[in-house]
C-alpha cells in the first residue's frame, strides 16, 4: 500500500453528520463560518497549533484528530488515503 494524500473528516458534534474533504479550504466551499462555528483563518491556526502541540504524525499514516475543542461545533480528523501498489 502507498499513501496518496490525506483526507480530512469533518463531523458535526450535534448530529454526527460526517463529510470528507481534501483540504481545509474545501470545507468552506460547502459550509459557512457560522455553520462551522469558526472562521477559516482561526481554524487553520488552531489545526496548526493542535498538530504541533499534540505530536500528530506529520506523515499521516494513521487517522488522528487535528481539531477538537470543548466549545466547537465540529471535530476534524486527518486520515491517509491509501492506494494499492500498481502491478505489472
Biopython code that builds the backbone (N, CA, C, O; Angstrom):
import numpy as np
from Bio.PDB.StructureBuilder import StructureBuilder

atoms = [
    (1, "UNK", "N", (0.848, -1.183, 0.000)),
    (1, "UNK", "CA", (0.000, 0.000, 0.000)),
    (1, "UNK", "C", (0.887, 1.237, 0.000)),
    (1, "UNK", "O", (1.976, 1.252, 0.574)),
    (2, "UNK", "N", (0.390, 2.262, -0.655)),
    (2, "UNK", "CA", (1.102, 3.523, -0.611)),
    (2, "UNK", "C", (0.117, 4.630, -0.290)),
    (2, "UNK", "O", (-1.071, 4.533, -0.597)),
    (3, "UNK", "N", (0.618, 5.667, 0.321)),
    (3, "UNK", "CA", (-0.202, 6.806, 0.714)),
    (3, "UNK", "C", (-0.241, 7.791, -0.441)),
    (3, "UNK", "O", (0.804, 8.195, -0.950)),
    (4, "UNK", "N", (-1.443, 8.179, -0.858)),
    (4, "UNK", "CA", (-1.585, 9.152, -1.934)),
    (4, "UNK", "C", (-1.641, 10.567, -1.366)),
    (4, "UNK", "O", (-0.922, 11.458, -1.818)),
    (5, "UNK", "N", (-2.487, 10.756, -0.391)),
    (5, "UNK", "CA", (-2.642, 12.037, 0.285)),
    (5, "UNK", "C", (-3.474, 11.801, 1.526)),
    (5, "UNK", "O", (-3.856, 10.670, 1.828)),
    (6, "UNK", "N", (-3.748, 12.860, 2.232)),
    (6, "UNK", "CA", (-4.611, 12.744, 3.409)),
    (6, "UNK", "C", (-5.987, 13.291, 3.084)),
    (6, "UNK", "O", (-6.135, 14.169, 2.235)),
    (7, "UNK", "N", (-6.981, 12.770, 3.760)),
    (7, "UNK", "CA", (-8.329, 13.317, 3.681)),
    (7, "UNK", "C", (-8.695, 13.847, 5.059)),
    (7, "UNK", "O", (-8.209, 13.355, 6.078)),
    (8, "UNK", "N", (-9.552, 14.848, 5.076)),
    (8, "UNK", "CA", (-9.999, 15.440, 6.326)),
    (8, "UNK", "C", (-11.460, 15.062, 6.527)),
    (8, "UNK", "O", (-12.303, 15.313, 5.665)),
    (9, "UNK", "N", (-11.746, 14.463, 7.658)),
    (9, "UNK", "CA", (-13.111, 14.095, 8.017)),
    (9, "UNK", "C", (-13.657, 15.149, 8.963)),
    (9, "UNK", "O", (-13.075, 15.417, 10.014)),
    (10, "UNK", "N", (-14.770, 15.740, 8.583)),
    (10, "UNK", "CA", (-15.444, 16.723, 9.423)),
    (10, "UNK", "C", (-16.686, 16.055, 9.993)),
    (10, "UNK", "O", (-17.495, 15.501, 9.248)),
    (11, "UNK", "N", (-16.837, 16.106, 11.308)),
    (11, "UNK", "CA", (-18.017, 15.554, 11.971)),
    (11, "UNK", "C", (-18.662, 16.649, 12.805)),
    (11, "UNK", "O", (-17.997, 17.297, 13.613)),
    (12, "UNK", "N", (-19.969, 16.854, 12.605)),
    (12, "UNK", "CA", (-20.709, 17.797, 13.428)),
    (12, "UNK", "C", (-21.072, 17.112, 14.739)),
    (12, "UNK", "O", (-21.624, 16.012, 14.744)),
    (13, "UNK", "N", (-20.761, 17.764, 15.834)),
    (13, "UNK", "CA", (-20.987, 17.172, 17.152)),
    (13, "UNK", "C", (-22.462, 17.037, 17.502)),
    (13, "UNK", "O", (-22.846, 16.117, 18.223)),
    (14, "UNK", "N", (-23.289, 17.942, 16.999)),
    (14, "UNK", "CA", (-24.703, 17.907, 17.379)),
    (14, "UNK", "C", (-25.509, 16.838, 16.656)),
    (14, "UNK", "O", (-26.535, 16.394, 17.169)),
    (15, "UNK", "N", (-25.070, 16.419, 15.482)),
    (15, "UNK", "CA", (-25.855, 15.441, 14.744)),
    (15, "UNK", "C", (-25.051, 14.279, 14.214)),
    (15, "UNK", "O", (-25.609, 13.324, 13.674)),
    (16, "UNK", "N", (-23.755, 14.355, 14.363)),
    (16, "UNK", "CA", (-22.903, 13.272, 13.921)),
    (16, "UNK", "C", (-22.735, 13.169, 12.417)),
    (16, "UNK", "O", (-22.131, 12.211, 11.934)),
    (17, "UNK", "N", (-23.264, 14.149, 11.647)),
    (17, "UNK", "CA", (-23.071, 14.123, 10.200)),
    (17, "UNK", "C", (-21.580, 14.184, 9.903)),
    (17, "UNK", "O", (-20.840, 14.924, 10.551)),
    (18, "UNK", "N", (-21.137, 13.391, 8.906)),
    (18, "UNK", "CA", (-19.713, 13.310, 8.586)),
    (18, "UNK", "C", (-19.505, 13.605, 7.100)),
    (18, "UNK", "O", (-20.261, 13.146, 6.244)),
    (19, "UNK", "N", (-18.465, 14.380, 6.823)),
    (19, "UNK", "CA", (-18.116, 14.757, 5.455)),
    (19, "UNK", "C", (-16.617, 14.570, 5.260)),
    (19, "UNK", "O", (-15.847, 14.702, 6.211)),
    (20, "UNK", "N", (-16.201, 14.264, 4.041)),
    (20, "UNK", "CA", (-14.786, 14.103, 3.711)),
    (20, "UNK", "C", (-14.336, 15.214, 2.777)),
    (20, "UNK", "O", (-15.041, 15.564, 1.830)),
    (21, "UNK", "N", (-13.152, 15.770, 3.049)),
    (21, "UNK", "CA", (-12.606, 16.860, 2.247)),
    (21, "UNK", "C", (-11.121, 16.616, 1.980)),
    (21, "UNK", "O", (-10.452, 15.880, 2.706)),
    (22, "UNK", "N", (-10.631, 17.247, 0.932)),
    (22, "UNK", "CA", (-9.218, 17.150, 0.591)),
    (22, "UNK", "C", (-8.374, 18.254, 1.203)),
    (22, "UNK", "O", (-7.147, 18.161, 1.218)),
    (23, "UNK", "N", (-9.022, 19.303, 1.712)),
    (23, "UNK", "CA", (-8.282, 20.417, 2.306)),
    (23, "UNK", "C", (-9.203, 21.193, 3.236)),
    (23, "UNK", "O", (-10.424, 21.045, 3.191)),
    (24, "UNK", "N", (-8.599, 22.021, 4.079)),
    (24, "UNK", "CA", (-9.397, 22.878, 4.960)),
    (24, "UNK", "C", (-10.203, 23.881, 4.145)),
    (24, "UNK", "O", (-11.357, 24.158, 4.470)),
    (25, "UNK", "N", (-9.608, 24.425, 3.094)),
    (25, "UNK", "CA", (-10.328, 25.423, 2.296)),
    (25, "UNK", "C", (-11.543, 24.818, 1.600)),
    (25, "UNK", "O", (-12.529, 25.521, 1.378)),
    (26, "UNK", "N", (-11.500, 23.546, 1.253)),
    (26, "UNK", "CA", (-12.651, 22.889, 0.616)),
    (26, "UNK", "C", (-13.850, 22.838, 1.555)),
    (26, "UNK", "O", (-14.994, 22.850, 1.100)),
    (27, "UNK", "N", (-13.602, 22.780, 2.853)),
    (27, "UNK", "CA", (-14.691, 22.772, 3.831)),
    (27, "UNK", "C", (-15.526, 24.043, 3.699)),
    (27, "UNK", "O", (-16.752, 24.007, 3.803)),
    (28, "UNK", "N", (-14.842, 25.172, 3.469)),
    (28, "UNK", "CA", (-15.527, 26.461, 3.398)),
    (28, "UNK", "C", (-16.199, 26.694, 2.052)),
    (28, "UNK", "O", (-16.925, 27.676, 1.897)),
    (29, "UNK", "N", (-15.980, 25.827, 1.085)),
    (29, "UNK", "CA", (-16.735, 25.885, -0.169)),
    (29, "UNK", "C", (-18.132, 25.302, 0.034)),
    (29, "UNK", "O", (-19.045, 25.581, -0.742)),
    (30, "UNK", "N", (-18.292, 24.496, 1.079)),
    (30, "UNK", "CA", (-19.576, 23.851, 1.355)),
    (30, "UNK", "C", (-20.296, 24.453, 2.554)),
    (30, "UNK", "O", (-21.526, 24.521, 2.562)),
    (31, "UNK", "N", (-19.552, 24.890, 3.568)),
    (31, "UNK", "CA", (-20.145, 25.401, 4.799)),
    (31, "UNK", "C", (-19.668, 26.822, 5.070)),
    (31, "UNK", "O", (-18.569, 27.214, 4.677)),
    (32, "UNK", "N", (-20.515, 27.581, 5.749)),
    (32, "UNK", "CA", (-20.145, 28.940, 6.138)),
    (32, "UNK", "C", (-19.428, 28.899, 7.490)),
    (32, "UNK", "O", (-19.554, 27.923, 8.229)),
    (33, "UNK", "N", (-18.687, 29.945, 7.811)),
    (33, "UNK", "CA", (-18.071, 30.012, 9.142)),
    (33, "UNK", "C", (-19.112, 29.929, 10.266)),
    (33, "UNK", "O", (-18.833, 29.376, 11.329)),
    (34, "UNK", "N", (-20.289, 30.467, 10.036)),
    (34, "UNK", "CA", (-21.345, 30.413, 11.046)),
    (34, "UNK", "C", (-21.806, 28.976, 11.287)),
    (34, "UNK", "O", (-22.034, 28.579, 12.430)),
    (35, "UNK", "N", (-21.942, 28.198, 10.210)),
    (35, "UNK", "CA", (-22.354, 26.800, 10.349)),
    (35, "UNK", "C", (-21.302, 25.976, 11.100)),
    (35, "UNK", "O", (-21.631, 25.075, 11.871)),
    (36, "UNK", "N", (-20.036, 26.308, 10.855)),
    (36, "UNK", "CA", (-18.931, 25.573, 11.473)),
    (36, "UNK", "C", (-18.584, 26.097, 12.867)),
    (36, "UNK", "O", (-18.028, 25.376, 13.695)),
    (37, "UNK", "N", (-18.920, 27.355, 13.105)),
    (37, "UNK", "CA", (-18.604, 27.961, 14.397)),
    (37, "UNK", "C", (-17.175, 28.450, 14.499)),
    (37, "UNK", "O", (-16.677, 28.708, 15.595)),
    (38, "UNK", "N", (-16.507, 28.580, 13.348)),
    (38, "UNK", "CA", (-15.109, 29.031, 13.349)),
    (38, "UNK", "C", (-14.774, 29.577, 11.954)),
    (38, "UNK", "O", (-15.208, 29.024, 10.943)),
    (39, "UNK", "N", (-13.998, 30.667, 11.913)),
    (39, "UNK", "CA", (-13.571, 31.225, 10.626)),
    (39, "UNK", "C", (-12.445, 30.376, 10.044)),
    (39, "UNK", "O", (-11.805, 29.596, 10.748)),
    (40, "UNK", "N", (-12.220, 30.545, 8.742)),
    (40, "UNK", "CA", (-11.166, 29.770, 8.085)),
    (40, "UNK", "C", (-9.801, 30.048, 8.706)),
    (40, "UNK", "O", (-9.056, 29.113, 9.000)),
    (41, "UNK", "N", (-9.468, 31.309, 8.907)),
    (41, "UNK", "CA", (-8.138, 31.627, 9.443)),
    (41, "UNK", "C", (-7.976, 31.105, 10.872)),
    (41, "UNK", "O", (-6.906, 30.617, 11.236)),
    (42, "UNK", "N", (-9.025, 31.206, 11.674)),
    (42, "UNK", "CA", (-8.950, 30.669, 13.040)),
    (42, "UNK", "C", (-8.794, 29.159, 13.035)),
    (42, "UNK", "O", (-8.026, 28.607, 13.824)),
    (43, "UNK", "N", (-9.525, 28.483, 12.142)),
    (43, "UNK", "CA", (-9.420, 27.023, 12.051)),
    (43, "UNK", "C", (-8.032, 26.610, 11.588)),
    (43, "UNK", "O", (-7.439, 25.688, 12.147)),
    (44, "UNK", "N", (-7.513, 27.284, 10.574)),
    (44, "UNK", "CA", (-6.178, 26.969, 10.062)),
    (44, "UNK", "C", (-5.127, 27.119, 11.169)),
    (44, "UNK", "O", (-4.254, 26.265, 11.319)),
    (45, "UNK", "N", (-5.216, 28.200, 11.936)),
    (45, "UNK", "CA", (-4.269, 28.414, 13.031)),
    (45, "UNK", "C", (-4.457, 27.383, 14.141)),
    (45, "UNK", "O", (-3.481, 26.889, 14.705)),
    (46, "UNK", "N", (-5.707, 27.060, 14.453)),
    (46, "UNK", "CA", (-5.988, 26.085, 15.515)),
    (46, "UNK", "C", (-5.478, 24.697, 15.129)),
    (46, "UNK", "O", (-4.910, 23.990, 15.961)),
    (47, "UNK", "N", (-5.678, 24.308, 13.877)),
    (47, "UNK", "CA", (-5.196, 22.998, 13.413)),
    (47, "UNK", "C", (-3.680, 22.945, 13.470)),
    (47, "UNK", "O", (-3.109, 21.954, 13.927)),
    (48, "UNK", "N", (-3.029, 23.996, 13.012)),
    (48, "UNK", "CA", (-1.569, 24.049, 13.050)),
    (48, "UNK", "C", (-1.052, 23.928, 14.480)),
    (48, "UNK", "O", (-0.101, 23.190, 14.737)),
    (49, "UNK", "N", (-1.669, 24.640, 15.400)),
    (49, "UNK", "CA", (-1.274, 24.584, 16.811)),
    (49, "UNK", "C", (-1.550, 23.207, 17.403)),
    (49, "UNK", "O", (-0.719, 22.668, 18.134)),
    (50, "UNK", "N", (-2.705, 22.639, 17.093)),
    (50, "UNK", "CA", (-3.073, 21.319, 17.618)),
    (50, "UNK", "C", (-2.071, 20.264, 17.153)),
    (50, "UNK", "O", (-1.624, 19.433, 17.942)),
    (51, "UNK", "N", (-1.723, 20.304, 15.872)),
    (51, "UNK", "CA", (-0.763, 19.337, 15.320)),
    (51, "UNK", "C", (0.582, 19.463, 16.025)),
    (51, "UNK", "O", (1.199, 18.460, 16.384)),
    (52, "UNK", "N", (1.033, 20.701, 16.222)),
    (52, "UNK", "CA", (2.326, 20.946, 16.860)),
    (52, "UNK", "C", (2.331, 20.514, 18.327)),
    (52, "UNK", "O", (3.304, 19.924, 18.795)),
    (53, "UNK", "N", (1.257, 20.801, 19.046)),
    (53, "UNK", "CA", (1.215, 20.544, 20.482)),
    (53, "UNK", "C", (0.821, 19.125, 20.874)),
    (53, "UNK", "O", (0.989, 18.741, 22.032)),
    (54, "UNK", "N", (0.303, 18.342, 19.941)),
    (54, "UNK", "CA", (-0.199, 17.021, 20.278)),
    (54, "UNK", "C", (0.528, 15.890, 19.561)),
    (54, "UNK", "O", (0.002, 14.782, 19.455)),
    (55, "UNK", "N", (1.715, 16.159, 19.077)),
    (55, "UNK", "CA", (2.539, 15.136, 18.429)),
    (55, "UNK", "C", (1.788, 14.356, 17.355)),
    (55, "UNK", "O", (1.877, 13.130, 17.284)),
    (56, "UNK", "N", (1.055, 15.077, 16.531)),
    (56, "UNK", "CA", (0.343, 14.436, 15.428)),
    (56, "UNK", "C", (1.365, 13.970, 14.398)),
    (56, "UNK", "O", (2.291, 14.702, 14.048)),
    (57, "UNK", "N", (1.189, 12.773, 13.930)),
    (57, "UNK", "CA", (2.075, 12.168, 12.937)),
    (57, "UNK", "C", (1.996, 12.960, 11.638)),
    (57, "UNK", "O", (0.982, 12.906, 10.941)),
    (58, "UNK", "N", (3.049, 13.689, 11.307)),
    (58, "UNK", "CA", (3.061, 14.508, 10.102)),
    (58, "UNK", "C", (3.021, 13.673, 8.825)),
    (58, "UNK", "O", (2.602, 14.168, 7.779)),
    (59, "UNK", "N", (3.448, 12.428, 8.897)),
    (59, "UNK", "CA", (3.373, 11.555, 7.733)),
    (59, "UNK", "C", (1.932, 11.147, 7.455)),
    (59, "UNK", "O", (1.583, 10.808, 6.325)),
    (60, "UNK", "N", (1.105, 11.181, 8.482)),
    (60, "UNK", "CA", (-0.308, 10.922, 8.310)),
    (60, "UNK", "C", (-0.660, 9.491, 7.970)),
    (60, "UNK", "O", (-1.617, 9.258, 7.231)),
    (61, "UNK", "N", (0.084, 8.520, 8.488)),
    (61, "UNK", "CA", (-0.196, 7.135, 8.162)),
    (61, "UNK", "C", (-1.252, 6.496, 9.056)),
    (61, "UNK", "O", (-1.515, 5.298, 8.948)),
    (62, "UNK", "N", (-1.849, 7.276, 9.925)),
    (62, "UNK", "CA", (-2.960, 6.766, 10.730)),
    (62, "UNK", "C", (-3.939, 7.901, 10.954)),
    (62, "UNK", "O", (-3.570, 9.072, 10.857)),
    (63, "UNK", "N", (-5.173, 7.567, 11.252)),
    (63, "UNK", "CA", (-6.210, 8.561, 11.475)),
    (63, "UNK", "C", (-5.979, 9.247, 12.816)),
    (63, "UNK", "O", (-5.742, 8.589, 13.829)),
    (64, "UNK", "N", (-6.053, 10.586, 12.810)),
    (64, "UNK", "CA", (-5.791, 11.346, 14.020)),
    (64, "UNK", "C", (-6.662, 12.585, 14.085)),
    (64, "UNK", "O", (-6.932, 13.214, 13.063)),
    (65, "UNK", "N", (-7.099, 12.934, 15.278)),
    (65, "UNK", "CA", (-7.837, 14.185, 15.464)),
    (65, "UNK", "C", (-6.863, 15.345, 15.261)),
    (65, "UNK", "O", (-5.751, 15.340, 15.789)),
    (66, "UNK", "N", (-7.301, 16.336, 14.490)),
    (66, "UNK", "CA", (-6.470, 17.525, 14.282)),
    (66, "UNK", "C", (-7.165, 18.801, 14.753)),
    (66, "UNK", "O", (-6.541, 19.862, 14.783)),
    (67, "UNK", "N", (-8.453, 18.716, 15.125)),
    (67, "UNK", "CA", (-9.149, 19.876, 15.685)),
    (67, "UNK", "C", (-10.326, 19.393, 16.505)),
    (67, "UNK", "O", (-11.184, 18.665, 16.004)),
    (68, "UNK", "N", (-10.368, 19.788, 17.741)),
    (68, "UNK", "CA", (-11.494, 19.482, 18.620)),
    (68, "UNK", "C", (-11.326, 20.314, 19.880)),
    (68, "UNK", "O", (-10.348, 20.165, 20.612)),
    (69, "UNK", "N", (-12.282, 21.184, 20.123)),
    (69, "UNK", "CA", (-12.262, 21.957, 21.352)),
    (69, "UNK", "C", (-13.581, 21.738, 22.081)),
    (69, "UNK", "O", (-14.566, 21.300, 21.486)),
    (70, "UNK", "N", (-13.588, 22.039, 23.347)),
    (70, "UNK", "CA", (-14.778, 21.813, 24.176)),
    (70, "UNK", "C", (-15.996, 22.543, 23.622)),
    (70, "UNK", "O", (-17.103, 22.005, 23.645)),
    (71, "UNK", "N", (-15.805, 23.753, 23.127)),
    (71, "UNK", "CA", (-16.922, 24.573, 22.666)),
    (71, "UNK", "C", (-17.138, 24.529, 21.158)),
    (71, "UNK", "O", (-18.006, 25.238, 20.648)),
    (72, "UNK", "N", (-16.377, 23.719, 20.433)),
    (72, "UNK", "CA", (-16.505, 23.698, 18.979)),
    (72, "UNK", "C", (-17.730, 22.901, 18.531)),
    (72, "UNK", "O", (-18.192, 21.995, 19.225)),
    (73, "UNK", "N", (-18.237, 23.261, 17.362)),
    (73, "UNK", "CA", (-19.369, 22.551, 16.772)),
    (73, "UNK", "C", (-18.914, 21.320, 15.994)),
    (73, "UNK", "O", (-19.717, 20.440, 15.685)),
    (74, "UNK", "N", (-17.622, 21.266, 15.681)),
    (74, "UNK", "CA", (-17.107, 20.217, 14.798)),
    (74, "UNK", "C", (-15.866, 19.545, 15.379)),
    (74, "UNK", "O", (-15.190, 20.084, 16.256)),
    (75, "UNK", "N", (-15.595, 18.369, 14.868)),
    (75, "UNK", "CA", (-14.335, 17.677, 15.103)),
    (75, "UNK", "C", (-13.743, 17.382, 13.736)),
    (75, "UNK", "O", (-14.447, 16.944, 12.827)),
    (76, "UNK", "N", (-12.440, 17.626, 13.592)),
    (76, "UNK", "CA", (-11.744, 17.281, 12.357)),
    (76, "UNK", "C", (-10.754, 16.171, 12.646)),
    (76, "UNK", "O", (-10.072, 16.168, 13.671)),
    (77, "UNK", "N", (-10.691, 15.239, 11.729)),
    (77, "UNK", "CA", (-9.756, 14.125, 11.827)),
    (77, "UNK", "C", (-9.063, 14.008, 10.478)),
    (77, "UNK", "O", (-9.704, 14.110, 9.432)),
    (78, "UNK", "N", (-7.749, 13.792, 10.504)),
    (78, "UNK", "CA", (-6.993, 13.584, 9.263)),
    (78, "UNK", "C", (-6.678, 12.100, 9.146)),
    (78, "UNK", "O", (-6.234, 11.468, 10.105)),
    (79, "UNK", "N", (-6.911, 11.559, 7.973)),
    (79, "UNK", "CA", (-6.647, 10.142, 7.739)),
    (79, "UNK", "C", (-5.971, 9.975, 6.380)),
    (79, "UNK", "O", (-6.207, 10.764, 5.466)),
    (80, "UNK", "N", (-5.139, 8.956, 6.251)),
    (80, "UNK", "CA", (-4.475, 8.733, 4.970)),
    (80, "UNK", "C", (-5.430, 8.130, 3.949)),
    (80, "UNK", "O", (-6.339, 7.373, 4.293)),
    (81, "UNK", "N", (-5.207, 8.477, 2.701)),
    (81, "UNK", "CA", (-5.886, 7.826, 1.593)),
    (81, "UNK", "C", (-4.877, 6.834, 1.030)),
    (81, "UNK", "O", (-3.881, 7.222, 0.419)),
    (82, "UNK", "N", (-5.142, 5.574, 1.239)),
    (82, "UNK", "CA", (-4.191, 4.532, 0.846)),
    (82, "UNK", "C", (-4.599, 3.895, -0.472)),
    (82, "UNK", "O", (-5.772, 3.605, -0.702)),
    (83, "UNK", "N", (-3.625, 3.686, -1.320)),
    (83, "UNK", "CA", (-3.848, 3.081, -2.633)),
    (83, "UNK", "C", (-3.046, 1.788, -2.737)),
    (83, "UNK", "O", (-1.972, 1.656, -2.151)),
    (84, "UNK", "N", (-3.575, 0.862, -3.475)),
    (84, "UNK", "CA", (-2.835, -0.368, -3.733)),
    (84, "UNK", "C", (-1.697, -0.066, -4.698)),
    (84, "UNK", "O", (-1.820, 0.791, -5.573)),
    (85, "UNK", "N", (-0.583, -0.785, -4.527)),
    (85, "UNK", "CA", (0.533, -0.643, -5.453)),
    (85, "UNK", "C", (0.108, -1.169, -6.818)),
    (85, "UNK", "O", (-0.632, -2.147, -6.918)),
    (86, "UNK", "N", (0.584, -0.510, -7.855)),
    (86, "UNK", "CA", (0.290, -0.985, -9.214)),
    (86, "UNK", "C", (1.027, -2.295, -9.465)),
    (86, "UNK", "O", (2.171, -2.469, -9.045)),
    (87, "UNK", "N", (0.367, -3.195, -10.143)),
    (87, "UNK", "CA", (1.007, -4.448, -10.505)),
    (87, "UNK", "C", (1.258, -4.459, -11.992)),
    (87, "UNK", "O", (0.547, -3.815, -12.764)),
    (88, "UNK", "N", (2.266, -5.189, -12.382)),
    (88, "UNK", "CA", (2.642, -5.219, -13.813)),
    (88, "UNK", "C", (1.660, -6.003, -14.632)),
    (88, "UNK", "O", (1.827, -6.126, -15.845)),
]
sb = StructureBuilder()
sb.init_structure("model")
sb.init_model(0)
sb.init_chain("A")
sb.init_seg("    ")
for serial, (resi, resn, name, xyz) in enumerate(atoms, 1):
    if name == "N":
        sb.init_residue(resn, " ", resi, " ")
    sb.init_atom(name, np.array(xyz, "f"), 0.0, 1.0, " ", f" {name:<3s}", serial, name[0])
structure = sb.get_structure()
